Amino acid sequence: MEKIPALGLGTWKAAPGEVTEAVKVAIDAGFRHFDCAYLYHNESEVGAGIQRKIREGVVTRQDLFVVSKLWCTRHEKSLVKAACTKSLKALKLDYLDLYLMHWPMGFKPGEEDLPLDRNGMVLPSDTDFLDTWEAMEDLVVTGLVRAIGVSNFNHQQLERLLNKPNLRFKPVTNQVECHPYLTQKNLINFCQSRDVTVTAYRPLGGSSEGVALLDDPVIQRIAQKYNRSPAQIVIRFQIQRNVIVIPKSVTPTRIRENIQERVLFFFYSEGLGSHGSQLGVGPPHKQALCGFDAAEGPGGAVATARGTPECDRHGPSPGAGEQQVPNSRGAGQRLAGLCPRAGCLLPKSQDRCLWLPGPGFVGPFQNRRPPSSQSLC
Ligand SMILES: NC(=O)c1ccc[n+]([C@@H]2O[C@H](COP(=O)([O-])OP(=O)(O)OC[C@H]3O[C@@H](n4cnc5c(N)ncnc54)[C@H](OP(=O)(O)O)[C@@H]3O)[C@@H](O)[C@H]2O)c1
């Protein structure tokens, strides 16, 4: 797989008893990207949902993009392969599309996810993430994973990794917390300038210990104005800035709401920068809502989105192309058409592709990058 679907289903805090059904609903709704991790202790149930939909013939394995993460207690080089194999077994897959280093620091190996000392401080291991990365690179070589990436890396850590001598595989993404209260503008600029995509976690404010983002009066007002839900607004916010986004939900109506065409093919067609200064009542780690600035938004995206009747993956589709769909203000909005293949939500637009390029897909995949893979739009 040479691209990362820009919208995925998060699975943290998705209870084992609920997540199998959530994954099935998500696949039916069009989700193809699933963000998993050993730490979430639900990979087996996620895998059950995936297998069920493959058996039903709704999707094939190749249609899906499954991500897992190496937990911090497995940073020793000798432990990396077994950790990956454990996730694969739980997910009932023979390869992962992407394996991320969950955090840049290692913890003392063992069965406890958070090994603590007497004072409640996490016990670190003396591993270096550059060594851990080498073991992750081996997973690509042996075919257990198609690509590797990182999570929770700041720009210095990422730079150190990118400058590693004899780097065999670049990280394809850096998954970080990101939403309108924590826009990560500088980190995103840095990552994108180095051909590393960014994946936004906690895009709706978080599953636990999060922020009440969706209740923010400014987001509510914008949602009302565009006739979208607050969740759709903050999901679209990321897609518009070429950031992959992985909202979590186990609620069928919300899962569908989060991937509706209303999210995928909707553009903020005017600057929202003026709202930025009003946003952010209260949350302690609130930062400026600079991402809602017109400069970062699509600008002329509506005007320039020229749909071509061709899906990146499924080829030309007769009769399909751009549609004029009324937006909330009644004006026609130019949207890319959808691929008619069952379950495929890819736009038939080479200049507005929802599948982000995976610039780090090197080695065996480097010749499979489509010509349009250099940019999202
Ligand atoms: N790499 C990392 O360190 C890291 C850290 C945190 C998260 N993540 C990943 O990122 C994913 C997303 O982050 P997150 O789960 O923390 O938080 P999130 O996606 O920002 O928020 C999830 C919460 O929003 C609710 N929700 C979902 N859709 C909604 C909608 N349309 N309207 C209203 N509420 C809605 C969910 O409720 P219901 O489920 O009850 O519907 C859940 O309580 C995680 O699941 C995980 O895969 C990665």
The ligand as an ORCA input file, in Angstrom:
! r2SCAN-3c Opt
* xyz 0 1
  N      -0.333      7.668     19.626
  C      -0.850      7.971     20.792
  O      -0.140      8.158     21.801
  C      -2.338      8.132     20.908
  C      -2.894      8.726     22.057
  C      -4.270      8.877     22.106
  C      -5.066      8.438     21.056
  N      -4.493      7.833     19.970
  C      -5.323      7.336     18.845
  O      -6.164      8.392     18.406
  C      -7.514      7.959     18.456
  C      -8.439      9.127     18.692
  O      -8.156      9.781     19.908
  P      -9.070      9.605     21.193
  O      -9.763      8.295     21.136
  O      -8.243      9.872     22.381
  O     -10.105     10.782     21.140
  P     -11.095     11.421     20.057
  O     -11.184     10.614     18.833
  O     -10.684     12.835     19.965
  O     -12.457     11.399     20.859
  C     -13.151     10.221     21.099
  C     -14.385     10.592     21.918
  O     -15.277     11.366     21.112
  C     -16.541     10.714     21.068
  N     -17.078     10.920     19.714
  C     -16.730     10.284     18.561
  N     -17.404     10.761     17.520
  C     -18.223     11.726     17.998
  C     -19.181     12.565     17.393
  N     -19.431     12.516     16.093
  N     -19.846     13.435     18.192
  C     -19.599     13.494     19.516
  N     -18.697     12.730     20.147
  C     -18.011     11.839     19.396
  C     -16.275      9.269     21.383
  O     -17.396      8.677     21.998
  P     -17.982      7.224     21.626
  O     -16.839      6.292     21.324
  O     -18.703      6.850     22.871
  O     -18.894      7.415     20.455
  C     -15.128      9.373     22.374
  O     -15.587      9.640     23.670
  C      -7.507      6.919     19.581
  O      -8.651      6.118     19.578
  C      -6.227      6.189     19.257
  O      -6.446      5.290     18.165
  C      -3.150      7.690     19.873
*
